């Protein structure tokens, strides 16, 4: 078992961190995750509009559930992408993996906007949608963990906890952009226009976004740590096998933390909008803008979350975030059903405040669980398995629980359950990772 950082080989000096290179790394990492989560979340926000185009039927709930099942499928294949891009990143460099993953994601999202519907080619429309979501899932399996790895290794050790906020800021701005785009298109089109062609426009926006990200990522170099390792020929020949044989405790820890973050955060980011429109009957355009505003509030909280992580340690801040979700999930869901969109919005904020204090410390804690040799692969496997188990499936599980139990509050118990799993995993991380005082300060 090896979950703490190992000393460098004799004669290997510490890598240097050029401020300009650090800034480029922050930009490339944050823009990439912005595009990843824009591409991935726009489907969730438009699920109600997409469902009848690909899954027509007499039961609107069944159509939405089918669309959400395809959404979840895109995340089910994330471990496959994580294994591939993790191998690519640990074997051939972080830069190659980051450029490849975002290009794959952008192309898949753009093609979604060009798909024929059920009325045009029948069931093959749903098959094509499914295949494109699989491609998106594979590429997303390497994107977030690649950004976590790249920023962690590009930042000076004592600034990693604070600068780790850059990646979740980028990913959440992707959700904001997706919700705002969906809101703008919904406001500017009629219901029939939205069903006919309006839903396609947000997907086609992925074309310029992908080009911008490629421009930023083609300008970066590999991380200082990887460059030094390449000079010493200290590159793993089989990173997957090495992870599975030497980092099994770290894998389990990362799975548990990913389940907690994915289950709680994804439910808030994707399902609540569907819940407010489908179950509570609020206007979709207003809900899109409400979602954008709520997520933007969480983005504003990420800078102080990064400062607190640097000051008190990522584990303490992450624990506070998980406990926050645990105690606010049920009352927030109760308040959402109390009769006005304004009250529902306040309840939404109450639920999502904890998001910043979960995502930011986790972004620095995950890469610290694994040695540099297998960091990308280890995170990719653990993070993506946890996300599959509770993250991407969260909207579907929530809608399923409401449909089967008849209780609009049942999704709150799902959030509480995954948070307890995360707290349990975090308790073991303190023992495995926090043995050295220098590690506590850096993380």
C-alpha positions, 0 to 999 in steps of 0.5 A: 500500500502506498498513499503518501508521497514518496521521496524523489530518487537521489539526484532528482531536484525539485521542479521549478514553478514559473509564474507564467506557466502556472497562469497558463495551466490555470487558464487551460485547466479551467476553460477545459472543465468549463467546456466539459460541463457545459457540453455534459450538463446542457443535455440535462437542462434540456432533457424535458425538451429533448425527451419527446424528440427521441422518446415520444410516448403518451406518458411524459414522465416515461419519456423524461426518464428515458432521456435521463437514462441516456444521460446516466449512460454517458457517465456509466462509460466514464471509467472506460475513458478514465482508464484510456486517458489515465494511461495516456496521461501517465505514459505519454504526458498530461498535455496529450491527454488533455488536448485529446479529451476536450477535442473528443467532447466538443465534437460529440456535443456538436454532433448532438445538435445535428441529430435527426429526431424520432419523427425523421428516422424512427428508433435509430435517432435514439440509438445515435443519441445513445452512441454520442452520449457514450463518446461524451462519457468516454471523453469526460472520463479523462477531462476533470481528473486530467485538469485536477492532475495538471493544476495540482502538478503545475502549482507550487506545493504550498499553493495547491489547496488554494489554486485547486479552486480553479478547476471547480470554478471552471466546471461550475461556470460551465453549468452556469453557461449551460443554464443561461444558454438554455434560458435564453433560447427558451425565452427567445423561442416559442414552445413549438420552435423549441421543440423543432430547432431551438434545442439544437442551438446550445449544442452547436455552441460547443463548436466555438467553445471547443476551438477556444479551449484547444487554443489554450491547451495547445499553448501549454507544456507538460507539468514540471513534475512530469517533465522531470520524471521523463528526463529520468525515464521514471515513467510507468510502463503499465500504470493501470496494473501499478495502481491496482497493485499498490494503491487499492486503499486510495482507490477505495477512498477516491470512490467514496469521495466521488460518490458523495460529491457526485451524488449531492452536487449532480443532483443539485446541478441537474435534477432540481431544474427538472424537479421544479418544472416537471413536478412543481410546474414552474416556468422552464425559462424562469427555472433556467435563469434561477439555476444559473443564478444559484450555481453562480453563487456557489462559484463566488463561494469557491475562492473563500473555500480555497482560502479555507482549504489552504488555511485549515486543510482540505479534509476539514473543509470537505467534512464541513461541506458534506455535513452541510449537504447532510443537514440541509437536503431535507429542509431544502426540498421541503421549502421548495414545495412551499408555493412560490419560485422565490422561496424555491430559489432560496431553498435551492441556494440553501442546498447548494451552498455546501457545493463549494466546500465539497468541490474545492477541497476535493480537487486538491485532495484527490491527486494527493492520494496517488503518487505522481507515477500513477496519479492520472490513472488512479484518479481516473479510475476511482473518481469515475467509478464513484461518479458512475455509482452516484453522480451521473445516475443521481438525476435518474435515481431522484426521478425514479424515487419520486415516481415510485414512492410518490414523495417529492422529498425522497431525493433528499434521502439519497443525498443524505446517504451518499454524504454518509458514504463520503464522510466514512471515506474521508475518515480513512483519508485522514489516517492514510494521507495526513501522517506528515505535517508538510502534507497537511499544510500542502493539502 
